[in-house]
Amino acid sequence: MISVALKFLPEKDIAPKIIASGEGFLGDKIYQIAKKKNIPIHKDPILSKALSNLPIDSEIPVSLYKAVALVFAFVYKIENRLK
């Protein structure tokens, strides 16, 4: 499994940043931590693979903005439903 954790603070960041990434054991660990902390999880193996090739703490490239925007829309929808 490939897992990638993203962070985006609109008031501070220009684009979302990759804060964790891993495959295999590390990918499973990232997934387990997110699940344990009730962090929304969106499964997209193709996007995860593309993002996993980028360095930690790097902003996502413009070419992936649309795909990542869909992930954040999913997260915001879940968060609003929980409120």
Buried (B, 14 or more C-beta within 10 A) or exposed (E): BBBBBBEBEEEEEEBBBBEBBBBEEBBBBBBEEBEEEEEBBBEBEEBBEBBBEBEEEEBBEEEBEEBBEEBBEBBEEEEEEEE
